[in-house]
Each structure stands twice: as structure tokens, then as C-alpha cells.
Amino acid sequence: MDKFYESLSPDQQIEDRKLRALQRIVDAAGRRIVTGQISREEAEELAAKTRDAAQNIIPDQMDLYDKIYGARFRYWIDAFCDK
């Protein structure tokens, strides 16, 4: 790990790991959507499953998740999936 990570408290390190895990999940889902190889219905289902995963990882931060990632998923789906 880097010096910044090592300077974090144990609680902050746990939070950092949670957010990094969530970011990997969102990135993987986003890659599937932006390739245009899945249907709008499949993309919407993937976005919902990703939100469910986020609910398990950061249950107390779902309002923020919806503001950031909800908008991002809507954009990706509208831009890269057939209507």
C-alpha cells in the first residue's frame, strides 16, 4: 500500500476498501454497457444489480450513490443502448 493509505486510521482503511470495491463493480458494469453489446433491458438490470451491491457495501450512503452513479448509469444507458 502507499503512504497515504498507511496514514489512515483502521476505520478509514475499511471505508477506503469498501469504496474501492464499489468502484471496481461500477467500472465493470459501465464497461459492459458502453461497449453497446447488451440491450437496454440488460443494462437496466445490470444497473439495478450494481445498486443492490452498493446497498450491501455502503447502505448509509445510498443517497450519494444515487446522485453520482444513478446519473452516470442513466447517461451510459441512454448513450450506448438501443432504445
Backbone atoms as SQL, in Angstrom:
CREATE TABLE atoms (id INTEGER PRIMARY KEY, chain TEXT, resi INTEGER, resn TEXT, atom TEXT, x REAL, y REAL, z REAL);
INSERT INTO atoms VALUES
  (1, 'A', 1, 'MET', 'N', 0.840, -1.181, 0.000),
  (2, 'A', 1, 'MET', 'CA', 0.000, 0.000, 0.000),
  (3, 'A', 1, 'MET', 'C', 0.887, 1.247, 0.000),
  (4, 'A', 2, 'ASP', 'N', 0.264, 2.372, -0.258),
  (5, 'A', 2, 'ASP', 'CA', 1.025, 3.615, -0.311),
  (6, 'A', 2, 'ASP', 'C', 1.018, 4.327, 1.042),
  (7, 'A', 3, 'LYS', 'N', 1.817, 5.382, 1.129),
  (8, 'A', 3, 'LYS', 'CA', 1.935, 6.118, 2.392),
  (9, 'A', 3, 'LYS', 'C', 0.601, 6.714, 2.827),
  (10, 'A', 4, 'PHE', 'N', -0.173, 7.212, 1.867),
  (11, 'A', 4, 'PHE', 'CA', -1.462, 7.799, 2.220),
  (12, 'A', 4, 'PHE', 'C', -2.349, 6.763, 2.900),
  (13, 'A', 5, 'TYR', 'N', -2.447, 5.589, 2.293),
  (14, 'A', 5, 'TYR', 'CA', -3.290, 4.527, 2.860),
  (15, 'A', 5, 'TYR', 'C', -2.812, 4.165, 4.259),
  (16, 'A', 6, 'GLU', 'N', -1.521, 4.059, 4.426),
  (17, 'A', 6, 'GLU', 'CA', -0.968, 3.692, 5.735),
  (18, 'A', 6, 'GLU', 'C', -1.215, 4.771, 6.782),
  (19, 'A', 7, 'SER', 'N', -1.427, 6.022, 6.335),
  (20, 'A', 7, 'SER', 'CA', -1.677, 7.105, 7.290),
  (21, 'A', 7, 'SER', 'C', -3.124, 7.129, 7.775),
  (22, 'A', 8, 'LEU', 'N', -3.983, 6.359, 7.142),
  (23, 'A', 8, 'LEU', 'CA', -5.388, 6.330, 7.530),
  (24, 'A', 8, 'LEU', 'C', -5.587, 5.504, 8.793),
  (25, 'A', 9, 'SER', 'N', -6.620, 5.853, 9.532),
  (26, 'A', 9, 'SER', 'CA', -6.979, 5.054, 10.708),
  (27, 'A', 9, 'SER', 'C', -7.545, 3.720, 10.229),
  (28, 'A', 10, 'PRO', 'N', -7.606, 2.727, 11.103),
  (29, 'A', 10, 'PRO', 'CA', -8.203, 1.442, 10.693),
  (30, 'A', 10, 'PRO', 'C', -9.624, 1.586, 10.131),
  (31, 'A', 11, 'ASP', 'N', -10.440, 2.446, 10.742),
  (32, 'A', 11, 'ASP', 'CA', -11.800, 2.662, 10.235),
  (33, 'A', 11, 'ASP', 'C', -11.781, 3.302, 8.848),
  (34, 'A', 12, 'GLN', 'N', -10.877, 4.244, 8.648),
  (35, 'A', 12, 'GLN', 'CA', -10.763, 4.881, 7.338),
  (36, 'A', 12, 'GLN', 'C', -10.259, 3.887, 6.290),
  (37, 'A', 13, 'GLN', 'N', -9.382, 2.987, 6.684),
  (38, 'A', 13, 'GLN', 'CA', -8.894, 1.971, 5.758),
  (39, 'A', 13, 'GLN', 'C', -10.031, 1.038, 5.329),
  (40, 'A', 14, 'ILE', 'N', -10.889, 0.680, 6.258),
  (41, 'A', 14, 'ILE', 'CA', -12.041, -0.163, 5.938),
  (42, 'A', 14, 'ILE', 'C', -12.947, 0.563, 4.946),
  (43, 'A', 15, 'GLU', 'N', -13.228, 1.833, 5.214),
  (44, 'A', 15, 'GLU', 'CA', -14.072, 2.626, 4.323),
  (45, 'A', 15, 'GLU', 'C', -13.426, 2.746, 2.934),
  (46, 'A', 16, 'ASP', 'N', -12.134, 2.942, 2.903),
  (47, 'A', 16, 'ASP', 'CA', -11.422, 3.039, 1.629),
  (48, 'A', 16, 'ASP', 'C', -11.542, 1.738, 0.835),
  (49, 'A', 17, 'ARG', 'N', -11.388, 0.613, 1.507),
  (50, 'A', 17, 'ARG', 'CA', -11.513, -0.686, 0.820),
  (51, 'A', 17, 'ARG', 'C', -12.930, -0.884, 0.279),
  (52, 'A', 18, 'LYS', 'N', -13.931, -0.469, 1.058),
  (53, 'A', 18, 'LYS', 'CA', -15.322, -0.583, 0.602),
  (54, 'A', 18, 'LYS', 'C', -15.536, 0.236, -0.668),
  (55, 'A', 19, 'LEU', 'N', -15.058, 1.468, -0.648),
  (56, 'A', 19, 'LEU', 'CA', -15.265, 2.343, -1.794),
  (57, 'A', 19, 'LEU', 'C', -14.498, 1.859, -3.021),
  (58, 'A', 20, 'ARG', 'N', -13.321, 1.311, -2.820),
  (59, 'A', 20, 'ARG', 'CA', -12.560, 0.755, -3.949),
  (60, 'A', 20, 'ARG', 'C', -13.272, -0.467, -4.531),
  (61, 'A', 21, 'ALA', 'N', -13.840, -1.295, -3.679),
  (62, 'A', 21, 'ALA', 'CA', -14.587, -2.456, -4.156),
  (63, 'A', 21, 'ALA', 'C', -15.804, -2.004, -4.959),
  (64, 'A', 22, 'LEU', 'N', -16.521, -1.015, -4.451),
  (65, 'A', 22, 'LEU', 'CA', -17.675, -0.491, -5.165),
  (66, 'A', 22, 'LEU', 'C', -17.253, 0.092, -6.507),
  (67, 'A', 23, 'GLN', 'N', -16.154, 0.809, -6.532),
  (68, 'A', 23, 'GLN', 'CA', -15.683, 1.402, -7.780),
  (69, 'A', 23, 'GLN', 'C', -15.368, 0.330, -8.815),
  (70, 'A', 24, 'ARG', 'N', -14.775, -0.772, -8.388),
  (71, 'A', 24, 'ARG', 'CA', -14.494, -1.874, -9.325),
  (72, 'A', 24, 'ARG', 'C', -15.782, -2.454, -9.896),
  (73, 'A', 25, 'ILE', 'N', -16.811, -2.590, -9.063),
  (74, 'A', 25, 'ILE', 'CA', -18.094, -3.124, -9.513),
  (75, 'A', 25, 'ILE', 'C', -18.733, -2.172, -10.525),
  (76, 'A', 26, 'VAL', 'N', -18.739, -0.884, -10.209),
  (77, 'A', 26, 'VAL', 'CA', -19.329, 0.112, -11.107),
  (78, 'A', 26, 'VAL', 'C', -18.544, 0.167, -12.421),
  (79, 'A', 27, 'ASP', 'N', -17.233, 0.153, -12.340),
  (80, 'A', 27, 'ASP', 'CA', -16.407, 0.193, -13.556),
  (81, 'A', 27, 'ASP', 'C', -16.694, -0.999, -14.459),
  (82, 'A', 28, 'ALA', 'N', -16.795, -2.178, -13.877),
  (83, 'A', 28, 'ALA', 'CA', -17.069, -3.387, -14.671),
  (84, 'A', 28, 'ALA', 'C', -18.443, -3.292, -15.332),
  (85, 'A', 29, 'ALA', 'N', -19.437, -2.835, -14.595),
  (86, 'A', 29, 'ALA', 'CA', -20.781, -2.685, -15.165),
  (87, 'A', 29, 'ALA', 'C', -20.769, -1.633, -16.266),
  (88, 'A', 30, 'GLY', 'N', -20.092, -0.541, -16.023),
  (89, 'A', 30, 'GLY', 'CA', -20.015, 0.519, -17.024),
  (90, 'A', 30, 'GLY', 'C', -19.356, 0.052, -18.309),
  (91, 'A', 31, 'ARG', 'N', -18.298, -0.726, -18.189),
  (92, 'A', 31, 'ARG', 'CA', -17.627, -1.258, -19.384),
  (93, 'A', 31, 'ARG', 'C', -18.580, -2.125, -20.204),
  (94, 'A', 32, 'ARG', 'N', -19.378, -2.933, -19.533),
  (95, 'A', 32, 'ARG', 'CA', -20.340, -3.783, -20.257),
  (96, 'A', 32, 'ARG', 'C', -21.361, -2.935, -20.995),
  (97, 'A', 33, 'ILE', 'N', -21.806, -1.862, -20.383),
  (98, 'A', 33, 'ILE', 'CA', -22.832, -1.020, -21.002),
  (99, 'A', 33, 'ILE', 'C', -22.260, -0.229, -22.178),
  (100, 'A', 34, 'VAL', 'N', -21.114, 0.405, -21.991),
  (101, 'A', 34, 'VAL', 'CA', -20.601, 1.297, -23.037),
  (102, 'A', 34, 'VAL', 'C', -20.080, 0.557, -24.262),
  (103, 'A', 35, 'THR', 'N', -19.885, -0.735, -24.173),
  (104, 'A', 35, 'THR', 'CA', -19.489, -1.484, -25.362),
  (105, 'A', 35, 'THR', 'C', -20.639, -1.610, -26.346),
  (106, 'A', 36, 'GLY', 'N', -21.864, -1.372, -25.873),
  (107, 'A', 36, 'GLY', 'CA', -23.032, -1.464, -26.734),
  (108, 'A', 36, 'GLY', 'C', -23.422, -2.888, -27.069),
  (109, 'A', 37, 'GLN', 'N', -22.881, -3.847, -26.342),
  (110, 'A', 37, 'GLN', 'CA', -23.132, -5.246, -26.648),
  (111, 'A', 37, 'GLN', 'C', -24.274, -5.849, -25.837),
  (112, 'A', 38, 'ILE', 'N', -24.884, -5.052, -24.976),
  (113, 'A', 38, 'ILE', 'CA', -26.026, -5.560, -24.228),
  (114, 'A', 38, 'ILE', 'C', -27.224, -4.658, -24.510),
  (115, 'A', 39, 'SER', 'N', -28.390, -5.215, -24.367),
  (116, 'A', 39, 'SER', 'CA', -29.618, -4.472, -24.645),
  (117, 'A', 39, 'SER', 'C', -29.898, -3.467, -23.530),
  (118, 'A', 40, 'ARG', 'N', -30.797, -2.551, -23.815),
  (119, 'A', 40, 'ARG', 'CA', -31.217, -1.576, -22.799),
  (120, 'A', 40, 'ARG', 'C', -31.767, -2.308, -21.568),
  (121, 'A', 41, 'GLU', 'N', -32.580, -3.328, -21.799),
  (122, 'A', 41, 'GLU', 'CA', -33.159, -4.079, -20.687),
  (123, 'A', 41, 'GLU', 'C', -32.057, -4.732, -19.836),
  (124, 'A', 42, 'GLU', 'N', -31.076, -5.337, -20.485),
  (125, 'A', 42, 'GLU', 'CA', -29.968, -5.961, -19.759),
  (126, 'A', 42, 'GLU', 'C', -29.160, -4.909, -19.004),
  (127, 'A', 43, 'ALA', 'N', -28.953, -3.746, -19.620),
  (128, 'A', 43, 'ALA', 'CA', -28.199, -2.669, -18.976),
  (129, 'A', 43, 'ALA', 'C', -28.941, -2.140, -17.751),
  (130, 'A', 44, 'GLU', 'N', -30.245, -1.992, -17.868),
  (131, 'A', 44, 'GLU', 'CA', -31.033, -1.526, -16.725),
  (132, 'A', 44, 'GLU', 'C', -30.999, -2.539, -15.591),
  (133, 'A', 45, 'GLU', 'N', -31.046, -3.818, -15.938),
  (134, 'A', 45, 'GLU', 'CA', -30.951, -4.865, -14.920),
  (135, 'A', 45, 'GLU', 'C', -29.570, -4.850, -14.263),
  (136, 'A', 46, 'LEU', 'N', -28.537, -4.656, -15.068),
  (137, 'A', 46, 'LEU', 'CA', -27.178, -4.590, -14.541),
  (138, 'A', 46, 'LEU', 'C', -27.021, -3.390, -13.609),
  (139, 'A', 47, 'ALA', 'N', -27.587, -2.261, -13.988),
  (140, 'A', 47, 'ALA', 'CA', -27.535, -1.066, -13.135),
  (141, 'A', 47, 'ALA', 'C', -28.253, -1.331, -11.809),
  (142, 'A', 48, 'ALA', 'N', -29.387, -2.019, -11.853),
  (143, 'A', 48, 'ALA', 'CA', -30.127, -2.334, -10.625),
  (144, 'A', 48, 'ALA', 'C', -29.336, -3.299, -9.742),
  (145, 'A', 49, 'LYS', 'N', -28.696, -4.291, -10.348),
  (146, 'A', 49, 'LYS', 'CA', -27.883, -5.235, -9.570),
  (147, 'A', 49, 'LYS', 'C', -26.678, -4.536, -8.957),
  (148, 'A', 50, 'THR', 'N', -26.117, -3.599, -9.695),
  (149, 'A', 50, 'THR', 'CA', -24.989, -2.833, -9.165),
  (150, 'A', 50, 'THR', 'C', -25.437, -1.987, -7.978),
  (151, 'A', 51, 'ARG', 'N', -26.626, -1.407, -8.077),
  (152, 'A', 51, 'ARG', 'CA', -27.162, -0.631, -6.959),
  (153, 'A', 51, 'ARG', 'C', -27.393, -1.527, -5.746),
  (154, 'A', 52, 'ASP', 'N', -27.884, -2.739, -5.980),
  (155, 'A', 52, 'ASP', 'CA', -28.073, -3.692, -4.882),
  (156, 'A', 52, 'ASP', 'C', -26.745, -4.011, -4.197),
  (157, 'A', 53, 'ALA', 'N', -25.700, -4.179, -5.001),
  (158, 'A', 53, 'ALA', 'CA', -24.371, -4.438, -4.438),
  (159, 'A', 53, 'ALA', 'C', -23.919, -3.243, -3.607),
  (160, 'A', 54, 'ALA', 'N', -24.173, -2.054, -4.112),
  (161, 'A', 54, 'ALA', 'CA', -23.807, -0.843, -3.365),
  (162, 'A', 54, 'ALA', 'C', -24.561, -0.777, -2.042),
  (163, 'A', 55, 'GLN', 'N', -25.815, -1.178, -2.063),
  (164, 'A', 55, 'GLN', 'CA', -26.626, -1.179, -0.833),
  (165, 'A', 55, 'GLN', 'C', -25.980, -2.051, 0.241),
  (166, 'A', 56, 'ASN', 'N', -25.361, -3.146, -0.180),
  (167, 'A', 56, 'ASN', 'CA', -24.678, -4.026, 0.776),
  (168, 'A', 56, 'ASN', 'C', -23.353, -3.439, 1.251),
  (169, 'A', 57, 'ILE', 'N', -22.701, -2.664, 0.396),
  (170, 'A', 57, 'ILE', 'CA', -21.375, -2.127, 0.719),
  (171, 'A', 57, 'ILE', 'C', -21.468, -0.824, 1.498),
  (172, 'A', 58, 'ILE', 'N', -22.345, 0.083, 1.040),
  (173, 'A', 58, 'ILE', 'CA', -22.457, 1.415, 1.656),
  (174, 'A', 58, 'ILE', 'C', -23.920, 1.761, 1.944),
  (175, 'A', 59, 'PRO', 'N', -24.584, 0.999, 2.792),
  (176, 'A', 59, 'PRO', 'CA', -26.023, 1.220, 2.999),
  (177, 'A', 59, 'PRO', 'C', -26.375, 2.624, 3.487),
  (178, 'A', 60, 'ASP', 'N', -25.478, 3.253, 4.203),
  (179, 'A', 60, 'ASP', 'CA', -25.764, 4.581, 4.747),
  (180, 'A', 60, 'ASP', 'C', -25.435, 5.713, 3.779),
  (181, 'A', 61, 'GLN', 'N', -24.962, 5.382, 2.577),
  (182, 'A', 61, 'GLN', 'CA', -24.576, 6.414, 1.616),
  (183, 'A', 61, 'GLN', 'C', -25.323, 6.284, 0.287),
  (184, 'A', 62, 'MET', 'N', -26.500, 5.684, 0.310),
  (185, 'A', 62, 'MET', 'CA', -27.208, 5.425, -0.939),
  (186, 'A', 62, 'MET', 'C', -27.724, 6.695, -1.615),
  (187, 'A', 63, 'ASP', 'N', -28.037, 7.730, -0.851),
  (188, 'A', 63, 'ASP', 'CA', -28.446, 8.989, -1.485),
  (189, 'A', 63, 'ASP', 'C', -27.320, 9.527, -2.359),
  (190, 'A', 64, 'LEU', 'N', -26.119, 9.483, -1.831),
  (191, 'A', 64, 'LEU', 'CA', -24.955, 9.940, -2.600),
  (192, 'A', 64, 'LEU', 'C', -24.707, 9.021, -3.794),
  (193, 'A', 65, 'TYR', 'N', -24.847, 7.715, -3.596),
  (194, 'A', 65, 'TYR', 'CA', -24.685, 6.762, -4.699),
  (195, 'A', 65, 'TYR', 'C', -25.661, 7.105, -5.823),
  (196, 'A', 66, 'ASP', 'N', -26.919, 7.325, -5.470),
  (197, 'A', 66, 'ASP', 'CA', -27.936, 7.614, -6.484),
  (198, 'A', 66, 'ASP', 'C', -27.626, 8.905, -7.235),
  (199, 'A', 67, 'LYS', 'N', -27.139, 9.910, -6.529),
  (200, 'A', 67, 'LYS', 'CA', -26.809, 11.175, -7.192),
  (201, 'A', 67, 'LYS', 'C', -25.649, 11.000, -8.169),
  (202, 'A', 68, 'ILE', 'N', -24.642, 10.272, -7.767),
  (203, 'A', 68, 'ILE', 'CA', -23.453, 10.130, -8.604),
  (204, 'A', 68, 'ILE', 'C', -23.637, 9.037, -9.650),
  (205, 'A', 69, 'TYR', 'N', -23.886, 7.839, -9.185),
  (206, 'A', 69, 'TYR', 'CA', -23.903, 6.698, -10.099),
  (207, 'A', 69, 'TYR', 'C', -25.236, 6.518, -10.804),
  (208, 'A', 70, 'GLY', 'N', -26.328, 6.924, -10.179),
  (209, 'A', 70, 'GLY', 'CA', -27.611, 6.842, -10.857),
  (210, 'A', 70, 'GLY', 'C', -27.591, 7.660, -12.138),
  (211, 'A', 71, 'ALA', 'N', -27.088, 8.881, -12.037),
  (212, 'A', 71, 'ALA', 'CA', -26.981, 9.746, -13.221),
  (213, 'A', 71, 'ALA', 'C', -26.021, 9.154, -14.246),
  (214, 'A', 72, 'ARG', 'N', -24.938, 8.611, -13.783),
  (215, 'A', 72, 'ARG', 'CA', -23.943, 8.026, -14.690),
  (216, 'A', 72, 'ARG', 'C', -24.535, 6.829, -15.437),
  (217, 'A', 73, 'PHE', 'N', -25.241, 5.952, -14.729),
  (218, 'A', 73, 'PHE', 'CA', -25.854, 4.800, -15.393),
  (219, 'A', 73, 'PHE', 'C', -26.925, 5.240, -16.388),
  (220, 'A', 74, 'ARG', 'N', -27.737, 6.240, -16.026),
  (221, 'A', 74, 'ARG', 'CA', -28.753, 6.736, -16.968),
  (222, 'A', 74, 'ARG', 'C', -28.089, 7.253, -18.241),
  (223, 'A', 75, 'TYR', 'N', -27.002, 8.004, -18.085),
  (224, 'A', 75, 'TYR', 'CA', -26.288, 8.516, -19.258),
  (225, 'A', 75, 'TYR', 'C', -25.756, 7.369, -20.105),
  (226, 'A', 76, 'TRP', 'N', -25.064, 6.424, -19.475),
  (227, 'A', 76, 'TRP', 'CA', -24.495, 5.312, -20.230),
  (228, 'A', 76, 'TRP', 'C', -25.584, 4.552, -20.981),
  (229, 'A', 77, 'ILE', 'N', -26.683, 4.272, -20.316),
  (230, 'A', 77, 'ILE', 'CA', -27.761, 3.507, -20.950),
  (231, 'A', 77, 'ILE', 'C', -28.362, 4.289, -22.114),
  (232, 'A', 78, 'ASP', 'N', -28.624, 5.576, -21.900),
  (233, 'A', 78, 'ASP', 'CA', -29.201, 6.389, -22.982),
  (234, 'A', 78, 'ASP', 'C', -28.224, 6.539, -24.150),
  (235, 'A', 79, 'ALA', 'N', -26.949, 6.658, -23.856),
  (236, 'A', 79, 'ALA', 'CA', -25.959, 6.917, -24.901),
  (237, 'A', 79, 'ALA', 'C', -25.533, 5.659, -25.652),
  (238, 'A', 80, 'PHE', 'N', -25.521, 4.511, -24.986),
  (239, 'A', 80, 'PHE', 'CA', -24.898, 3.336, -25.583),
  (240, 'A', 80, 'PHE', 'C', -25.827, 2.155, -25.817),
  (241, 'A', 81, 'CYS', 'N', -27.072, 2.257, -25.409),
  (242, 'A', 81, 'CYS', 'CA', -28.008, 1.145, -25.604),
  (243, 'A', 81, 'CYS', 'C', -29.123, 1.586, -26.537),
  (244, 'A', 82, 'ASP', 'N', -29.547, 0.663, -27.394),
  (245, 'A', 82, 'ASP', 'CA', -30.650, 0.950, -28.299),
  (246, 'A', 82, 'ASP', 'C', -31.918, 1.200, -27.501),
  (247, 'A', 83, 'LYS', 'N', -32.706, 2.098, -28.013),
  (248, 'A', 83, 'LYS', 'CA', -33.965, 2.450, -27.318),
  (249, 'A', 83, 'LYS', 'C', -35.076, 1.540, -27.703);
